[in-house]
């Protein structure tokens, strides 16, 4: 999946469209997609699922109250040159 698709998933999540954001995250099994998936479950809130997806992404779990900062960090990562 392209970075712009994951950015769309972040935008959906921020607009409150959890279901569509979750669908975007489920469609991408990369580390970045798993990171998004973890954030989606953080917002749900479903801590055990969020922690699972953070492990899949190879990232330390920042806690259930970190959704806003994680969204910002993922947005920066997705816009970085590859």
Order of alpha helices (4+ residues) and beta strands (2+ residues): alpha-alpha-alpha-alpha-alpha
